[in-house]
Amino acid sequence: MTQQESEAFQRMWTRRGLRSEFRAAWAISTNIWKIELSYPLSVLWFIVMPFLWFIPMLITGTAVAGGSESVVLNDLAGTLDWVTYIAIGTSVIGLTISLMWGTGFSLRREQNAGTLETLMTTPMNRSTLVWGSMLHNLQHGGLGVILQLGAAIVFFGVTINVWGIFPALGIIALAIIGLQGVALAITCIVLLAKQGWMIVEFITSGLLLVAPMAYPISVLPPILQYVSNASPLTWSTEAFRGFLMNGLAYQGVIQAVIALIILDVIFFAVGYLMFTYTERFVRRKGALEQF
């Protein structure tokens, strides 16, 4: 290695700052995309997956309501259009699962590929490994949301208020902060338990169960309503749907934003502290290479 190459390598190795961390996260995200797009069945599953969640609910709703409107839902949620209600709500499922499973198992994926220890020695913050996966899963899940809503508009007559699109995106941005805290906690479980998919499935399914994606939280048992109100996914789903259905006339925005900010701070702080402690604990035990 020449002196010039050595100096360039040294500058790269000592590089710090938010820009460098973002570039590293973007490289991780791009690499995951390259791997996924190398498998045609993976692409096909990505396209079909949103409809496998929505269409059964559409069939069930048609059988129960007997039409495109529901008086019962109007009493509970203030809208007769149950098709739009469910279509918008369930579109968030793919994004949630992508963030929980994809981000939560990011380090496990690198471990299986034999690259985790190498990545741990690179000059970047170790949490950037998780942020990079989160960035990919945000893109992946976000495209799923667009795909499902687009198909619902074209094929099922779903209507969306265009004035609510940008506020709805802001709500999703707030939701991602809190959900990332949950994903960091899941990463800790995976680092410690290795094959902790049962716990991850329980957490993800629990969040989806109490979130008002296909039904209002008022139909849940009282104890689950309390749990639902403590989840950032609940408030983000309600506000996301509220803006897309009612536009700027959505009246629950202040309550939803305040609740999301409070829950984001709590969930992210707890998740980040858990990840920092767990990552150090696992490295100290020399357990990164253990399967």
N, C-alpha and C positions, 0 to 999 in steps of 0.2 A: 504494500500500500504506500503510495506516494505521500509526501507531506501535505500536499493540497487536499488529497482525498481524506487524509487523517483529520485535518482541520474541519472539513465539511462534515465528516461523521461526528466529530466532537460537538459541533454546533447543533446538529440534529439531535444528538443524545441529550444535550442540556437544554433543549427548547422547552419552554414552559408557557403557560397562559391559556386563556379561554379559547383562543383561536386554534391553538395546537390541539387542545382536547377535542374541539369540534371536528377538526380534520380527521383525527383518529377515529372518532365515533362514526363519521361519515364513511370512512374506509371500511369499518366493520359492517355497517349497514349495506354498503355496496357489495361486499363479499358474500353476505348472506343471500342477497338477491341473485347473484351469479349462480350460487349453488342451487337455489330453488328453481330458477328458470332453466336449469340444465335437465330437469325432469318434467316431461310433458304431462304426466299424470298429476303432478303437483299443481301445475297451472290449471288443468281441468278441474281439480278439486276446489281450487280457489274461486273459480267462476261459478261452480254449481252450489257450493256450500251455503251461501246466504239464502238460496231458495229452499234448501232442505229444512231450514228453520221456519221460514215464513209461510210456505204453502200449506203445511199441515194445520197451522193456526188459522189460515184463511178458510180452509175446508171446514174445520170445526166451528169457526165463527159463523159461517154461512148456515150450517146445520142448526145451530142453536138460535141465532137471531132471525133466521128465515128471510134475510134480505141484507141490504147494505147499510141499514140503520138500526140502532139499538136504543130503545127508550131507557132501559136499565142503565146502560153506560152513560147516557145523558144525565141521569140523576146522580151518578157517582162521580163523573169526570167532566160534566158540562159539555159533552159533544155527542151527537147522534152518529157521527161517521166512525164506526168502529174499525173499518178497513184502514183508513189513514192512521188512526190511533195506534193500531198494532203494527202497521208497516214501518212507521217512524220509530216506534219503541224498539222493535226487534232488530232494526238495522244496527243498533249499538252492540248487539250480542257478539258479532264477529270481532269488532274492535276490542271489546273487553277480553274475550278469550285469547286473542292474539297478544295483548299486552300481558295477561297473566301467565299463559303457558310459554309463549315465545321468549319473553323477557325473563321470567322466572327460571327457565331452564337454559339461559344463555351460557352460563359458566359450565354447566353439565355438558352442553353440546361441544364446547371447546375441549373439555376433558376427554370426551369420547373420541374426538379427532386427534388427540395427542398434542394439542397446541396450547393448552391452558398455562402450563408452567412457563413456556416461552413468552406468551403474551404478558404474564405477570412480571417479567423482567424488563419489559420495554419501558421507555421513559414517558409514561403517561399514568394518570391517576387510575387506580385499579377499578374504581367505580365507572370509568369510561367504557369498560368492557360491557357493563350493563346498559349504559346510556346508548351505546352503539346499537345494541340489539333492540332497545326500546325505540330508537329512531326508525329502524327497519319495520318493526311491528306496528308502529304508528302509520307508516306509509301503507303497509300491507292491509291493516284493518280499515284504514281510511278509504282505500280504494274499494274495499268490500261494502262500506256504507254507501258510497256513491253508486256502486253497481246495483245494490238492492233497491235503493230509493229510485234510481232511474228506471229500473224494470217495473217497479210498482206503479210509477206514474204512467208508463207507456201501456202496460198490459192490464193493470187492475184499477185504473181510474183514480189513483191517489192524487190528491191535490196538495200543493205546498205553497205557502205564502213566501214569495221571493224576498220580501223585505225582512224576513226573519232569518235568512241564510247566514249573513255575517254575524249577527248576535249568537246564533246557534253554534257557529264555529268557535266563538269566544268561550262559550260554555264548555265545549269539548276540550279546549285548551286548559281551562280550569280543572276539568275532570281528570285530565291526564296526570296532573301533579299528584292528586290524591291516590289515583290508581297506581302510579309509579311507586308510591310508598308501600302499597300492598305487594307489588311485584318484587320490591327489594326484600321484603319479609319472606316471600316465597323463595327467593334466591338463597336466603339463609337456610331455609328448610332443606333445599336441595343440596347445598354444600355440606350440611351435617348428616342428612339421612341418605344422600346419594340418590336412591330410588324413592323419593318422597312423593311420588305422583298421587298417591291416595289422599294425602293431606292437601295437595294442591287442587285436586278434583273437588274435595270437600269445600275448600275456601271459595273456589270459583263458582261452584254450583250454588253455594249459599248466597253469594252476592247476586247471582242471577235470579235466585228464587225470590228474594225480598225486593228486588228492583221492579218498579212499575212499568215493565216493558210491554207486557200483553194485558195487564190488568191494573186497576188503581190499587194503591196500598190499603185502601179502606176495606178491601175484601179479605185482607190477611188477618189472622188471629192477632189479638192485641199485643202479645209479646213480640211477634214478628214485625209489627208496625213500629215498635220502638227500635228494633234492630235495623229496620229499613231506614228510619230517619237518621241513624248514625252512620250510614253508608254514603260516600260521595257519589256512588253510581246512581243512587235514587234521585238525588237532587239534579244531577246532570241529565239524566233521562227525562225527568219532568220538564226541565227548562229547555232542553234541546227540542223536545216535541212541542212544548208551548210556543216557542218562537216559530217553528216551521209550520204550525197550524194557524197561529193567530198573528204572526208578524210582530210588529212593534207594539201591538195592543195587548200582548201577553202581560198579565198583571202580577204574576208571581215572581218576576225577575229579581226584585230586591231581596226577598226572602231566600231565593235560591242562591244568589251570588254570595250573600253573607254566610249562609250555611256552607257553601262550597269552600270559601276562603278559610273558614275556621277548621273544617275537616281536612282540607289540604295541608294546612300547617301541622296539624296533629299527626296525620297519617304519614306525611313525608318525613317529618322529624323522627318519628319512631322507627320507620323503615330504614332510614339512612343510618341511624345510630346502631340498629341491629345489624345491618350489613357491615358497617365498619368494624364492629366488635367481632362478628363471626368470621369475617375474612382474615383478620389478624389471628384469631384463635386457630383456624384451620391451618394457616401457614406455619404457625408456631409448632403445631403438632406434626407438621410435615405430611399432612393428609391430602394435599392437592392431587397427588397421583393415585390415591386409593380409590378403588371402584366398589 
